[in-house]
Amino acid sequence: MKPEIKEKLIGKMAFSTDAEVKYVPEIYKDDEIPEEYRFTVYVKPLSTKQKNEYKNISYNEKANIQEIDKKSNAFLHDNIVNFENFYDLSTEEQIEFEKDENGKLKRSIFEKIPEQVKADIFEFVLKISGFGVVEKKQ
């Protein structure tokens, strides 16, 4: 399947839960940013358990935005399996993907990812998990 067709079908077709999908967040898809500096993540779709938990909290009228964001961040943290081209601009050094004792991205590194970028990546994770385009509660 051609990459451009595959991209158009994301969120409209199934994705294996053990699949790793390469994604470049939208803000890095700027022609003025050289490819070697485009932050790229490798993510996997939400598991069935995660999907059910996400549905329970996001469709719950009593859930507040902070609860949803906290759960979304936890799912995103668990579903980032690798990344490349992530830099600390103050030192100009590349930040390497490091795993914690549970095999997940170290929390201290995850916290360095800008919130706007995390939101974009999580929206993509939701799409590949079968949620399509998601509207956030206000």
C-alpha positions in Angstrom: 0.0 0.0 0.0 1.3 3.4 -0.9 2.2 5.6 2.1 -0.1 8.4 1.1 -3.1 6.0 0.9 -2.1 4.4 4.2 -2.0 7.9 5.8 -5.5 8.7 4.5 -6.9 5.5 5.9 -5.5 5.9 9.5 -8.4 5.9 11.9 -10.7 4.3 9.2 -9.1 0.8 9.2 -7.8 -1.6 11.9 -4.3 -1.4 13.4 -2.7 -4.3 15.3 -2.3 -3.5 19.0 1.3 -4.7 18.8 2.1 -2.5 15.7 4.7 0.3 16.0 3.8 3.3 13.9 6.2 6.1 13.0 4.8 9.6 13.4 6.1 13.1 12.9 4.1 15.6 14.9 2.5 18.3 12.8 4.6 21.2 14.1 7.7 19.5 12.8 6.3 19.0 9.3 7.7 22.5 8.4 9.8 22.6 5.2 12.1 25.0 7.1 13.0 22.4 9.6 15.6 20.0 8.2 14.6 16.4 8.3 17.4 15.4 10.7 15.8 17.8 13.3 12.2 16.6 12.9 11.2 15.0 16.1 9.8 11.5 15.2 8.1 9.1 17.6 7.2 5.4 17.3 4.0 4.6 19.0 1.7 1.7 19.4 -2.2 1.8 19.5 -4.0 1.6 22.8 -4.6 -1.9 24.1 -8.2 -3.1 24.6 -7.9 -2.4 28.3 -6.6 1.2 27.6 -9.4 1.8 25.1 -12.1 0.8 27.6 -10.5 3.0 30.3 -10.3 5.9 27.9 -13.9 5.5 26.9 -15.0 5.3 30.5 -13.3 8.5 31.5 -13.7 10.6 28.3 -17.4 9.8 27.9 -18.2 10.3 31.6 -20.1 13.5 32.2 -18.6 13.8 35.7 -15.0 13.5 34.6 -13.1 16.8 34.5 -10.5 17.8 32.0 -7.7 17.3 34.5 -8.6 13.7 35.0 -8.9 13.1 31.3 -5.5 14.8 30.7 -3.8 12.8 33.4 -5.1 9.5 32.0 -4.3 10.5 28.4 -0.7 11.4 29.5 -0.4 8.0 31.3 -1.5 6.2 28.1 0.8 8.2 25.9 3.7 7.6 28.2 3.0 3.8 28.0 2.6 3.8 24.2 5.7 5.7 23.1 8.1 2.9 22.2 10.9 5.0 20.7 11.8 8.4 19.3 14.5 10.1 17.3 15.7 13.6 16.5 14.8 15.0 19.9 17.1 17.8 21.1 17.7 20.0 24.1 18.1 23.3 22.4 20.0 24.9 25.3 22.8 22.4 25.0 22.2 21.4 21.4 22.6 17.8 22.5 20.4 15.0 21.3 18.2 13.4 23.9 18.3 9.7 23.7 15.4 7.3 24.3 16.0 5.6 27.6 13.8 3.0 29.3 12.9 2.7 33.0 13.0 -0.5 35.0 9.5 -1.4 33.5 10.7 -1.0 29.9 8.8 2.3 29.4 10.2 5.6 28.4 11.9 7.2 31.5 9.4 9.7 33.0 12.0 12.4 33.3 12.5 12.3 29.5 8.8 12.1 28.8 8.3 15.3 30.8 10.7 17.1 28.4 8.3 16.6 25.5 6.4 19.9 25.0 2.7 19.6 26.0 1.5 20.8 22.6 3.6 17.9 21.0 2.2 15.4 23.5 -1.4 16.4 22.6 -0.6 16.0 18.9 1.0 12.6 19.4 -1.9 11.4 21.6 -4.4 12.4 19.0 -2.6 10.3 16.5 -2.5 7.3 19.0 -6.3 7.7 19.4 -6.7 7.6 15.6 -4.7 4.5 15.1 -6.6 3.0 18.0 -9.9 3.4 16.2 -11.2 6.5 17.8 -10.9 8.6 14.6 -10.9 12.4 15.1 -11.4 13.1 18.8 -12.9 16.3 20.2 -11.7 17.3 23.7 -14.1 18.4 26.4 -13.9 22.1 27.3 
